[in-house]
Each structure stands twice: as C-alpha cells, then as structure tokens.
C-alpha cells in the first residue's frame, strides 16, 4: 500500500463514515436525550460491530453472506425489526421523563448495545467492507496486514463521525428545548428510523 492509495482512501472512507445512516441518526438522537459524552461513548458499540465485520471480511467470510440469500434476508429482517422497535420507543417517549430520569434509567451499556445491534443488523455493512476496502489493497504485498491497517483507519474515522453527529445532536437539543419541540424531534427521528428500516428491507445483495 503506497501513499497515493492512502490519499484516495481517506477522503472516500470518510465520506462513507459521515453518510447519514441508522447509527449516525441514533447518535444524534442519543445526544439530544443523554448528552454528547454518553452518545459518543455509546458509539463504541458500533465500532465493535464494525471491527467484527472487518475481521469477517478479511477472513473471506463475507462471501458466505454474499451467496446465502436466506442468511442475508434473515439479517435484514432482524435489523429492520430492531430499527422499528427503536422508532416506536422514540415515538412514545415523554420528553419530560427522559430529561429527568434518562441518566438513571438508561445505562451506558444499554446505549452501546443499541449501537452494536443497529450496526450488526445491517448486512450491507459487511458487504461494503468486502467490496470497498480491497480496492485499496496492493495484491503484490501481504494482504492481511494491509486490510487490517485500512480497517483500523476506517474505525478511527468512524470515531470522528460519531463525535460529529453527537455534537450535532447537542446543538439540536438547544433548538428543541421545550417539551413540544423535543417530542417533535423524537417523532421526526422515529420516522427517519422507520424509513431506514424500509430501505434495509428492500436492499438487495450487490
């Protein structure tokens, strides 16, 4: 892997990291309800899921997902169902209650687990790793090491995306300070999560 490949990889990869998606939307929503720090730390659940996917793609196991229609369909349904569950929770959330008792009722582990499940429930993610990262690998050199370096860089850039979307959520929290505004924002996020679930259900293997 040479410098020119890295110079192409970093901006292309960061564009993928910053693209609006279920996990980034979840970071925004969590930041408005629990603050920047908790939302950012919860993102490590997403990083764990992505690290596992990168390892699977590196081992060539993504080919199994690529060829197994039943496995791909099953992951899609599970992922979409969980997104819809989160959407229902947001739609029904009472802004006053979440503001007063959110820190007590929702543990950091639970928030991180949500991030993990949303990331792991998207079978397209591992296919992205298996199709995107190899484009920047020099096949004339040892492949495994290059793949892991690219994967590590992806995860570092993902940390920036997590913090950026959490910061966005904090600013939005100021705009929706009143209970009515918070309720509208929560329900807007619920609609977007439902839309993401619908897109996941109609997604096809590339």
MDAnalysis code that builds the backbone (N, CA, C; Angstrom):
import MDAnalysis as mda
import numpy as np

u = mda.Universe.empty(618, n_residues=206, atom_resindex=np.repeat(np.arange(206), 3), trajectory=True)
u.add_TopologyAttr("name", ["N", "CA", "C"] * 206)
u.add_TopologyAttr("resid", np.arange(1, 207))
u.add_TopologyAttr("resname", ["UNK", "UNK", "UNK", "UNK", "UNK", "UNK", "UNK", "UNK", "UNK", "UNK", "UNK", "UNK", "UNK", "UNK", "UNK", "UNK", "UNK", "UNK", "UNK", "UNK", "UNK", "UNK", "UNK", "UNK", "UNK", "UNK", "UNK", "UNK", "UNK", "UNK", "UNK", "UNK", "UNK", "UNK", "UNK", "UNK", "UNK", "UNK", "UNK", "UNK", "UNK", "UNK", "UNK", "UNK", "UNK", "UNK", "UNK", "UNK", "UNK", "UNK", "UNK", "UNK", "UNK", "UNK", "UNK", "UNK", "UNK", "UNK", "UNK", "UNK", "UNK", "UNK", "UNK", "UNK", "UNK", "UNK", "UNK", "UNK", "UNK", "UNK", "UNK", "UNK", "UNK", "UNK", "UNK", "UNK", "UNK", "UNK", "UNK", "UNK", "UNK", "UNK", "UNK", "UNK", "UNK", "UNK", "UNK", "UNK", "UNK", "UNK", "UNK", "UNK", "UNK", "UNK", "UNK", "UNK", "UNK", "UNK", "UNK", "UNK", "UNK", "UNK", "UNK", "UNK", "UNK", "UNK", "UNK", "UNK", "UNK", "UNK", "UNK", "UNK", "UNK", "UNK", "UNK", "UNK", "UNK", "UNK", "UNK", "UNK", "UNK", "UNK", "UNK", "UNK", "UNK", "UNK", "UNK", "UNK", "UNK", "UNK", "UNK", "UNK", "UNK", "UNK", "UNK", "UNK", "UNK", "UNK", "UNK", "UNK", "UNK", "UNK", "UNK", "UNK", "UNK", "UNK", "UNK", "UNK", "UNK", "UNK", "UNK", "UNK", "UNK", "UNK", "UNK", "UNK", "UNK", "UNK", "UNK", "UNK", "UNK", "UNK", "UNK", "UNK", "UNK", "UNK", "UNK", "UNK", "UNK", "UNK", "UNK", "UNK", "UNK", "UNK", "UNK", "UNK", "UNK", "UNK", "UNK", "UNK", "UNK", "UNK", "UNK", "UNK", "UNK", "UNK", "UNK", "UNK", "UNK", "UNK", "UNK", "UNK", "UNK", "UNK", "UNK", "UNK", "UNK", "UNK", "UNK", "UNK", "UNK", "UNK", "UNK", "UNK", "UNK", "UNK"])
u.atoms.positions = np.array([
    [0.846, -1.190, 0.000],
    [0.000, 0.000, 0.000],
    [0.885, 1.245, 0.000],
    [0.677, 2.112, -0.994],
    [1.515, 3.300, -1.077],
    [0.743, 4.538, -0.648],
    [1.445, 5.664, -0.610],
    [0.854, 6.921, -0.138],
    [-0.295, 7.367, -1.036],
    [-0.145, 7.196, -2.335],
    [-1.198, 7.631, -3.258],
    [-2.509, 6.892, -2.983],
    [-2.406, 5.597, -2.651],
    [-3.609, 4.826, -2.331],
    [-4.264, 5.349, -1.055],
    [-3.436, 5.683, -0.060],
    [-3.977, 6.222, 1.188],
    [-4.645, 7.573, 0.981],
    [-4.055, 8.392, 0.124],
    [-4.632, 9.717, -0.149],
    [-5.985, 9.603, -0.834],
    [-6.200, 8.522, -1.568],
    [-7.508, 8.275, -2.161],
    [-8.458, 7.639, -1.144],
    [-7.895, 6.767, -0.305],
    [-8.726, 6.023, 0.637],
    [-9.342, 6.916, 1.704],
    [-8.550, 7.812, 2.280],
    [-9.017, 8.591, 3.435],
    [-10.262, 9.426, 3.124],
    [-10.274, 10.249, 2.068],
    [-11.496, 11.021, 1.812],
    [-12.678, 10.156, 1.403],
    [-12.415, 9.097, 0.614],
    [-13.508, 8.221, 0.212],
    [-14.097, 7.508, 1.417],
    [-13.223, 7.051, 2.305],
    [-13.664, 6.362, 3.509],
    [-14.434, 7.309, 4.427],
    [-13.938, 8.518, 4.586],
    [-14.592, 9.466, 5.475],
    [-15.977, 9.848, 4.963],
    [-16.133, 9.850, 3.639],
    [-17.454, 10.107, 3.071],
    [-18.436, 9.005, 3.479],
    [-17.957, 7.761, 3.500],
    [-18.801, 6.662, 3.970],
    [-19.121, 6.812, 5.456],
    [-18.118, 7.199, 6.244],
    [-18.329, 7.374, 7.682],
    [-19.376, 8.448, 7.977],
    [-19.326, 9.530, 7.231],
    [-20.195, 10.672, 7.506],
    [-21.559, 10.572, 6.842],
    [-21.758, 9.575, 5.997],
    [-23.049, 9.435, 5.318],
    [-24.161, 9.218, 6.344],
    [-25.293, 9.901, 6.209],
    [-26.403, 9.688, 7.145],
    [-26.867, 8.232, 7.087],
    [-27.042, 7.644, 8.225],
    [-27.476, 6.253, 8.310],
    [-28.077, 5.987, 9.672],
    [-28.573, 4.775, 9.900],
    [-29.228, 4.477, 11.184],
    [-28.353, 4.740, 12.397],
    [-27.082, 4.357, 12.346],
    [-26.207, 4.567, 13.510],
    [-25.935, 6.036, 13.756],
    [-25.671, 6.799, 12.692],
    [-25.421, 8.227, 12.875],
    [-26.680, 8.937, 13.377],
    [-27.829, 8.512, 12.883],
    [-29.080, 9.075, 13.379],
    [-29.285, 8.736, 14.850],
    [-28.894, 7.532, 15.234],
    [-29.002, 7.130, 16.641],
    [-28.092, 7.982, 17.520],
    [-26.908, 8.328, 17.021],
    [-26.004, 9.202, 17.773],
    [-26.628, 10.568, 18.014],
    [-27.279, 11.105, 16.985],
    [-27.954, 12.405, 17.130],
    [-29.051, 12.313, 18.176],
    [-29.875, 11.281, 18.059],
    [-30.986, 11.115, 18.992],
    [-30.496, 10.936, 20.421],
    [-29.479, 10.101, 20.618],
    [-28.948, 9.882, 21.972],
    [-28.348, 11.156, 22.554],
    [-27.698, 11.950, 21.705],
    [-27.092, 13.193, 22.190],
    [-28.152, 14.179, 22.663],
    [-29.281, 14.232, 21.972],
    [-30.339, 15.151, 22.391],
    [-30.969, 14.714, 23.706],
    [-30.911, 13.421, 23.993],
    [-31.565, 12.901, 25.201],
    [-30.603, 12.724, 26.368],
    [-29.341, 12.353, 26.082],
    [-28.425, 11.994, 27.161],
    [-27.118, 12.777, 27.152],
    [-26.919, 13.631, 26.138],
    [-25.723, 14.458, 26.110],
    [-24.636, 13.923, 25.188],
    [-23.665, 14.795, 24.934],
    [-22.584, 14.488, 23.980],
    [-21.727, 13.318, 24.444],
    [-21.318, 13.351, 25.702],
    [-20.385, 12.335, 26.202],
    [-20.977, 10.939, 26.122],
    [-22.206, 10.779, 26.592],
    [-22.823, 9.452, 26.606],
    [-23.076, 8.954, 25.191],
    [-23.504, 9.847, 24.311],
    [-23.745, 9.449, 22.924],
    [-22.451, 9.014, 22.245],
    [-21.375, 9.774, 22.494],
    [-20.088, 9.443, 21.872],
    [-19.547, 8.110, 22.393],
    [-19.613, 7.904, 23.711],
    [-19.115, 6.657, 24.276],
    [-19.957, 5.463, 23.829],
    [-21.256, 5.685, 23.660],
    [-22.120, 4.598, 23.190],
    [-21.715, 4.133, 21.799],
    [-21.100, 5.035, 21.028],
    [-20.669, 4.689, 19.682],
    [-19.638, 3.580, 19.633],
    [-18.994, 3.274, 20.772],
    [-18.028, 2.179, 20.781],
    [-18.712, 0.832, 20.537],
    [-20.005, 0.751, 20.796],
    [-20.744, -0.456, 20.442],
    [-20.766, -0.650, 18.941],
    [-20.933, 0.436, 18.221],
    [-20.883, 0.401, 16.762],
    [-19.495, 0.004, 16.265],
    [-18.468, 0.566, 16.909],
    [-17.098, 0.251, 16.498],
    [-16.801, -1.233, 16.669],
    [-17.315, -1.829, 17.749],
    [-17.100, -3.249, 17.968],
    [-17.749, -4.072, 16.857],
    [-18.977, -3.699, 16.484],
    [-19.663, -4.415, 15.405],
    [-18.895, -4.289, 14.095],
    [-18.417, -3.076, 13.794],
    [-17.663, -2.865, 12.554],
    [-16.337, -3.621, 12.576],
    [-15.687, -3.666, 13.748],
    [-14.418, -4.400, 13.850],
    [-14.632, -5.881, 13.558],
    [-15.734, -6.429, 14.062],
    [-16.048, -7.834, 13.782],
    [-16.295, -8.035, 12.295],
    [-17.023, -7.103, 11.680],
    [-17.304, -7.207, 10.248],
    [-16.029, -7.125, 9.418],
    [-15.128, -6.239, 9.821],
    [-13.854, -6.109, 9.096],
    [-13.060, -7.406, 9.198],
    [-13.071, -8.017, 10.392],
    [-12.366, -9.286, 10.569],
    [-12.997, -10.376, 9.714],
    [-14.331, -10.400, 9.643],
    [-15.014, -11.393, 8.817],
    [-14.700, -11.192, 7.340],
    [-14.710, -9.929, 6.925],
    [-14.402, -9.639, 5.516],
    [-12.965, -10.025, 5.203],
    [-12.058, -9.760, 6.146],
    [-10.654, -10.105, 5.953],
    [-10.475, -11.614, 5.838],
    [-11.280, -12.363, 6.573],
    [-11.186, -13.825, 6.547],
    [-11.909, -14.429, 5.351],
    [-12.587, -13.584, 4.570],
    [-13.293, -14.088, 3.402],
    [-14.672, -14.622, 3.704],
    [-15.133, -14.452, 4.965],
    [-16.440, -14.985, 5.315],
    [-17.583, -14.136, 4.761],
    [-17.270, -12.940, 4.273],
    [-18.320, -12.122, 3.662],
    [-18.894, -12.812, 2.433],
    [-18.099, -13.680, 1.804],
    [-18.579, -14.401, 0.627],
    [-19.773, -15.277, 0.976],
    [-19.790, -15.792, 2.214],
    [-20.918, -16.611, 2.651],
    [-22.192, -15.782, 2.657],
    [-22.103, -14.576, 3.203],
    [-23.256, -13.682, 3.231],
    [-23.651, -13.278, 1.820],
    [-22.661, -13.093, 0.961],
    [-22.916, -12.681, -0.412],
    [-23.712, -13.742, -1.175],
    [-23.437, -15.009, -0.895],
    [-24.053, -16.091, -1.665],
    [-25.276, -16.692, -0.995],
    [-25.437, -16.491, 0.313],
    [-26.563, -17.090, 1.030],
    [-27.734, -16.116, 1.097],
    [-28.726, -16.344, 0.262],
    [-29.901, -15.470, 0.246],
    [-30.672, -15.555, 1.555],
    [-30.742, -16.756, 2.146],
    [-31.507, -16.927, 3.383],
    [-30.858, -16.167, 4.540],
    [-29.536, -16.261, 4.658],
    [-28.830, -15.553, 5.726],
    [-28.953, -14.050, 5.554],
    [-28.780, -13.570, 4.335],
    [-28.877, -12.142, 4.068],
    [-30.271, -11.637, 4.406],
    [-31.298, -12.386, 3.977],
    [-32.672, -11.975, 4.235],
    [-32.978, -11.977, 5.725],
    [-32.472, -12.995, 6.435],
    [-32.711, -13.071, 7.868],
    [-32.107, -11.903, 8.618],
    [-30.866, -11.528, 8.269],
    [-30.223, -10.388, 8.913],
    [-30.972, -9.092, 8.611],
    [-31.460, -8.973, 7.377],
    [-32.222, -7.778, 7.011],
    [-33.466, -7.640, 7.874],
    [-34.200, -8.727, 8.027],
    [-35.453, -8.682, 8.784],
    [-35.183, -8.355, 10.253],
    [-34.166, -8.994, 10.826],
    [-33.824, -8.724, 12.228],
    [-33.399, -7.262, 12.410],
    [-32.544, -6.778, 11.514],
    [-32.081, -5.396, 11.599],
    [-33.208, -4.396, 11.451],
    [-34.094, -4.639, 10.478],
    [-35.213, -3.730, 10.257],
    [-36.178, -3.749, 11.440],
    [-36.410, -4.941, 11.992],
    [-37.311, -5.052, 13.145],
    [-36.773, -4.265, 14.334],
    [-35.462, -4.311, 14.546],
    [-34.889, -3.573, 15.668],
    [-34.977, -2.063, 15.441],
    [-34.767, -1.622, 14.212],
    [-34.909, -0.197, 13.914],
    [-36.344, 0.272, 14.166],
    [-37.308, -0.545, 13.790],
    [-38.710, -0.193, 14.014],
    [-39.013, -0.159, 15.511],
    [-38.414, -1.095, 16.255],
    [-38.582, -1.092, 17.718],
    [-38.058, 0.218, 18.314],
    [-36.870, 0.647, 17.881],
    [-36.316, 1.908, 18.372],
    [-37.198, 3.086, 17.973],
    [-37.745, 3.034, 16.755],
    [-38.623, 4.113, 16.286],
    [-39.864, 4.218, 17.169],
    [-40.431, 3.069, 17.530],
    [-41.622, 3.072, 18.400],
    [-41.276, 3.649, 19.765],
    [-40.101, 3.279, 20.305],
    [-39.672, 3.795, 21.601],
    [-39.525, 5.316, 21.556],
    [-38.936, 5.830, 20.463],
    [-38.776, 7.277, 20.326],
    [-40.121, 7.975, 20.172],
    [-41.010, 7.388, 19.395],
    [-42.317, 7.999, 19.154],
    [-43.108, 8.125, 20.456],
    [-42.984, 7.120, 21.321],
    [-43.762, 7.092, 22.556],
    [-43.062, 7.771, 23.724],
    [-41.793, 8.185, 23.526],
    [-41.021, 8.765, 24.633],
    [-41.636, 10.078, 25.100],
    [-41.686, 10.257, 26.417],
    [-42.153, 11.507, 27.017],
    [-40.935, 12.400, 27.271],
    [-40.837, 13.551, 26.620],
    [-39.651, 14.413, 26.761],
    [-39.310, 14.774, 28.193],
    [-40.319, 15.103, 29.012],
    [-40.044, 15.485, 30.396],
    [-39.444, 14.333, 31.177],
    [-39.982, 13.133, 30.975],
    [-39.491, 11.971, 31.712],
    [-38.066, 11.638, 31.316],
    [-37.759, 11.723, 30.016],
    [-36.400, 11.389, 29.569],
    [-35.403, 12.415, 30.066],
    [-35.832, 13.658, 30.193],
    [-34.920, 14.701, 30.658],
    [-34.613, 14.544, 32.136],
    [-35.615, 14.071, 32.920],
    [-35.433, 13.985, 34.354],
    [-34.779, 12.683, 34.798],
    [-35.097, 11.580, 34.095],
    [-34.654, 10.274, 34.583],
    [-33.830, 9.495, 33.583],
    [-33.468, 10.109, 32.456],
    [-32.749, 9.389, 31.414],
    [-31.447, 8.819, 31.886],
    [-30.657, 9.596, 32.663],
    [-29.360, 9.132, 33.118],
    [-29.484, 7.938, 34.057],
    [-30.603, 7.883, 34.811],
    [-30.767, 6.809, 35.778],
    [-31.262, 5.540, 35.100],
    [-32.226, 5.676, 34.178],
    [-32.898, 4.529, 33.622],
    [-32.122, 3.876, 32.480],
    [-31.337, 4.626, 31.758],
    [-30.647, 4.090, 30.592],
    [-29.151, 4.032, 30.884],
    [-28.612, 2.826, 30.967],
    [-27.199, 2.659, 31.269],
    [-26.365, 2.854, 30.013],
    [-25.081, 3.123, 30.213],
    [-24.163, 3.261, 29.095],
    [-24.079, 1.955, 28.312],
    [-24.108, 0.839, 29.021],
    [-24.041, -0.466, 28.356],
    [-25.227, -0.664, 27.426],
    [-26.392, -0.221, 27.861],
    [-27.574, -0.370, 27.015],
    [-27.469, 0.490, 25.761],
    [-26.987, 1.719, 25.907],
    [-26.829, 2.590, 24.742],
    [-25.814, 2.009, 23.760],
    [-24.709, 1.487, 24.300],
    [-23.698, 0.867, 23.433],
    [-24.257, -0.380, 22.758],
    [-25.069, -1.132, 23.477],
    [-25.682, -2.338, 22.916],
    [-26.627, -1.971, 21.778],
    [-27.360, -0.871, 21.916],
    [-28.220, -0.394, 20.835],
    [-27.394, -0.094, 19.593],
    [-26.290, 0.623, 19.785],
    [-25.422, 0.948, 18.650],
    [-24.901, -0.331, 17.990],
    [-24.505, -1.303, 18.819],
    [-23.984, -2.563, 18.287],
    [-25.040, -3.274, 17.451],
    [-26.261, -3.377, 17.973],
    [-27.311, -4.112, 17.286],
    [-27.716, -3.436, 15.984],
    [-27.773, -2.103, 15.987],
    [-28.132, -1.388, 14.763],
    [-27.075, -1.630, 13.682],
    [-25.797, -1.588, 14.066],
    [-24.726, -1.823, 13.099],
    [-24.702, -3.279, 12.642],
    [-24.834, -4.209, 13.598],
    [-24.759, -5.634, 13.258],
    [-25.972, -6.097, 12.468],
    [-27.084, -5.384, 12.597],
    [-28.296, -5.774, 11.886],
    [-28.357, -5.309, 10.455],
    [-27.282, -4.682, 9.975],
    [-27.251, -4.212, 8.586],
    [-26.281, -5.074, 7.786],
    [-26.785, -6.058, 7.046],
    [-25.882, -6.961, 6.315],
    [-25.133, -6.269, 5.186],
    [-25.622, -5.097, 4.758],
    [-24.915, -4.369, 3.698],
    [-23.570, -3.855, 4.182],
    [-23.430, -3.662, 5.496],
    [-22.188, -3.096, 6.021],
    [-21.002, -4.012, 5.744],
    [-21.170, -5.299, 6.052],
    [-20.052, -6.214, 5.829],
    [-19.740, -6.349, 4.337],
    [-20.770, -6.206, 3.504],
    [-20.529, -6.258, 2.058],
    [-19.769, -5.012, 1.597],
    [-20.009, -3.892, 2.263],
    [-19.237, -2.682, 1.952],
    [-17.769, -2.907, 2.281],
    [-17.518, -3.511, 3.436],
    [-16.131, -3.781, 3.806],
    [-15.467, -4.743, 2.827],
    [-16.232, -5.726, 2.369],
    [-15.649, -6.716, 1.466],
    [-15.484, -6.176, 0.059],
    [-16.201, -5.105, -0.294],
    [-16.098, -4.554, -1.644],
    [-15.270, -3.276, -1.689],
    [-15.310, -2.483, -0.604],
    [-14.647, -1.173, -0.611],
    [-13.181, -1.268, -0.214],
    [-12.897, -1.870, 0.924],
    [-11.519, -1.915, 1.419],
    [-10.551, -2.609, 0.458],
    [-10.935, -3.736, -0.166],
    [-9.975, -4.408, -1.047],
    [-9.506, -3.575, -2.240],
    [-10.269, -2.543, -2.602],
    [-9.868, -1.712, -3.735],
    [-8.559, -0.978, -3.467],
    [-8.199, -0.832, -2.213],
    [-7.005, -0.067, -1.847],
    [-5.866, -0.975, -1.371],
    [-6.025, -2.265, -1.583],
    [-5.003, -3.229, -1.181],
    [-4.087, -3.528, -2.355],
    [-2.793, -3.500, -2.094],
    [-1.794, -3.853, -3.096],
    [-1.575, -5.368, -3.032],
    [-2.058, -6.077, -4.065],
    [-2.017, -7.540, -4.040],
    [-0.598, -8.088, -4.184],
    [0.352, -7.222, -4.554],
    [1.736, -7.686, -4.677],
    [2.427, -7.755, -3.315],
    [1.761, -7.281, -2.279],
    [2.295, -7.303, -0.925],
    [1.363, -8.111, -0.035],
    [1.805, -8.475, 1.176],
    [0.925, -9.220, 2.087],
    [-0.407, -8.504, 2.286],
    [-1.484, -9.230, 2.044],
    [-2.811, -8.613, 2.020],
    [-3.386, -8.411, 3.422],
    [-3.243, -9.402, 4.291],
    [-3.902, -9.353, 5.602],
    [-3.507, -8.114, 6.403],
    [-2.212, -7.808, 6.425],
    [-1.746, -6.644, 7.174],
    [-2.317, -5.348, 6.617],
    [-2.335, -5.230, 5.285],
    [-2.888, -4.022, 4.668],
    [-4.371, -3.877, 5.003],
    [-5.077, -5.005, 4.959],
    [-6.514, -4.972, 5.230],
    [-6.792, -4.499, 6.650],
    [-6.011, -4.970, 7.591],
    [-6.220, -4.577, 8.974],
    [-5.865, -3.113, 9.199],
    [-4.829, -2.623, 8.490],
    [-4.476, -1.199, 8.601],
    [-5.613, -0.339, 8.066],
    [-6.156, -0.721, 6.908],
    [-7.274, 0.030, 6.337],
    [-8.488, -0.036, 7.262],
    [-8.720, -1.207, 7.846],
    [-9.837, -1.342, 8.776],
    [-9.663, -0.465, 10.002],
    [-8.445, -0.401, 10.514],
    [-8.171, 0.444, 11.681],
    [-8.382, 1.922, 11.344],
    [-7.975, 2.310, 10.151],
    [-8.189, 3.694, 9.725],
    [-9.671, 3.999, 9.587],
    [-10.414, 3.038, 9.068],
    [-11.870, 3.214, 8.958],
    [-12.474, 3.450, 10.337],
    [-12.064, 2.667, 11.315],
    [-12.617, 2.800, 12.664],
    [-12.230, 4.138, 13.290],
    [-11.002, 4.603, 13.031],
    [-10.590, 5.919, 13.554],
    [-11.428, 7.034, 12.954],
    [-11.694, 6.952, 11.660],
    [-12.531, 7.959, 11.009],
    [-13.975, 7.854, 11.490],
    [-14.387, 6.638, 11.838],
    [-15.743, 6.454, 12.357],
    [-15.902, 7.145, 13.708],
    [-14.838, 7.167, 14.515],
    [-14.881, 7.878, 15.796],
    [-15.173, 9.360, 15.567],
    [-14.531, 9.943, 14.539],
    [-14.774, 11.343, 14.210],
    [-16.239, 11.551, 13.827],
    [-16.780, 10.618, 13.041],
    [-18.180, 10.723, 12.624],
    [-19.117, 10.621, 13.818],
    [-18.808, 9.714, 14.734],
    [-19.636, 9.560, 15.935],
    [-19.680, 10.870, 16.722],
    [-18.512, 11.467, 16.936],
    [-18.443, 12.717, 17.699],
    [-19.127, 13.856, 16.952],
    [-18.999, 13.872, 15.636],
    [-19.613, 14.938, 14.840],
    [-21.134, 14.872, 14.926],
    [-21.682, 13.676, 14.804],
    [-23.143, 13.546, 14.872],
    [-23.648, 13.755, 16.298],
    [-22.863, 13.354, 17.296],
    [-23.257, 13.627, 18.679],
    [-23.262, 15.135, 18.938],
    [-22.249, 15.825, 18.398],
    [-22.213, 17.276, 18.531],
    [-23.401, 17.931, 17.853],
    [-23.786, 17.382, 16.703],
    [-24.965, 17.895, 16.011],
    [-26.203, 17.733, 16.878],
    [-26.289, 16.589, 17.565],
    [-27.433, 16.346, 18.438],
    [-27.494, 17.329, 19.588],
    [-26.334, 17.699, 20.146],
    [-26.296, 18.665, 21.239],
    [-26.821, 20.022, 20.778],
    [-26.422, 20.444, 19.585],
    [-26.909, 21.722, 19.059],
    [-28.407, 21.660, 18.780],
    [-28.876, 20.532, 18.275],
    [-30.306, 20.395, 18.022],
    [-31.098, 20.417, 19.323],
    [-30.485, 19.917, 20.395],
    [-31.143, 19.918, 21.693],
    [-31.486, 21.341, 22.128],
    [-30.613, 22.286, 21.799],
    [-30.889, 23.692, 22.145],
    [-32.060, 24.238, 21.346],
    [-32.183, 23.789, 20.107],
    [-33.283, 24.271, 19.271],
    [-34.620, 23.689, 19.712],
    [-34.579, 22.463, 20.266],
    [-35.805, 21.790, 20.678],
    [-35.832, 21.670, 22.199],
    [-35.637, 22.803, 22.872],
    [-35.521, 22.796, 24.329],
    [-36.859, 22.524, 25.017],
    [-37.946, 23.015, 24.423],
    [-39.256, 22.832, 25.038],
    [-39.759, 21.409, 24.828],
    [-40.602, 20.911, 25.765],
    [-41.132, 19.540, 25.630],
    [-41.807, 19.281, 24.287],
    [-42.552, 20.267, 23.780],
    [-43.222, 20.084, 22.490],
    [-42.188, 19.911, 21.377],
    [-41.137, 20.727, 21.427],
    [-40.091, 20.618, 20.411],
    [-39.365, 19.287, 20.495],
    [-39.087, 18.828, 21.716],
    [-38.425, 17.539, 21.894],
    [-39.283, 16.399, 21.354],
    [-40.592, 16.515, 21.601],
    [-41.488, 15.467, 21.115],
    [-41.487, 15.435, 19.588],
    [-41.517, 16.603, 18.974],
    [-41.477, 16.665, 17.509],
    [-40.167, 16.088, 16.969],
    [-39.067, 16.409, 17.653],
    [-37.772, 15.891, 17.201],
    [-37.720, 14.375, 17.342],
    [-38.166, 13.852, 18.489],
    [-38.169, 12.406, 18.701],
    [-39.004, 11.699, 17.637],
    [-40.146, 12.280, 17.324],
    [-41.008, 11.634, 16.344],
    [-40.446, 11.770, 14.932],
    [-39.727, 12.872, 14.688],
    [-39.047, 13.002, 13.405],
    [-37.975, 11.929, 13.249],
    [-37.213, 11.699, 14.322],
    [-36.199, 10.635, 14.304],
    [-36.850, 9.269, 14.141],
    [-38.010, 9.091, 14.759],
    [-38.723, 7.816, 14.632],
    [-39.125, 7.555, 13.184],
    [-39.592, 8.612, 12.526],
    [-39.970, 8.472, 11.111],
    [-38.753, 8.125, 10.262],
    [-37.626, 8.792, 10.526],
    [-36.407, 8.516, 9.758],
    [-35.898, 7.105, 10.006],
    [-35.975, 6.633, 11.249],
    [-35.558, 5.264, 11.545],
    [-36.464, 4.255, 10.843],
    [-37.756, 4.558, 10.795],
    [-38.676, 3.683, 10.075],
    [-38.346, 3.662, 8.587],
    [-37.985, 4.840, 8.057],
    [-37.568, 4.897, 6.657],
    [-36.307, 4.082, 6.415],
    [-35.361, 4.158, 7.365],
    [-34.131, 3.374, 7.236],
    [-34.445, 1.880, 7.281],
    [-35.394, 1.498, 8.128],
    [-35.797, 0.090, 8.194],
    [-36.407, -0.357, 6.875],
    [-37.216, 0.504, 6.270],
    [-37.845, 0.165, 4.986],
    [-36.791, 0.005, 3.897],
    [-35.792, 0.910, 3.893],
    [-34.724, 0.808, 2.910],
    [-33.909, -0.461, 3.119],
    [-33.723, -0.850, 4.373],
    [-32.974, -2.068, 4.667],
    [-33.727, -3.295, 4.154],
    [-35.057, -3.276, 4.305],
    [-35.860, -4.415, 3.870],
    [-35.838, -4.603, 2.351],
    [-35.757, -3.500, 1.621],
    [-35.767, -3.609, 0.148],
    [-34.357, -3.724, -0.431],
    [-33.339, -3.630, 0.430],
    [-31.950, -3.735, -0.056],
    [-31.703, -5.114, -0.623],
    [-30.920, -5.151, -1.688],
    [-30.548, -6.418, -2.313],
    [-29.052, -6.607, -2.248],
    [-28.656, -7.855, -2.334],
    [-27.222, -8.139, -2.362],
    [-26.622, -7.570, -3.638],
    [-25.449, -6.904, -3.509],
    [-24.818, -6.348, -4.693],
    [-24.153, -7.448, -5.505],
])
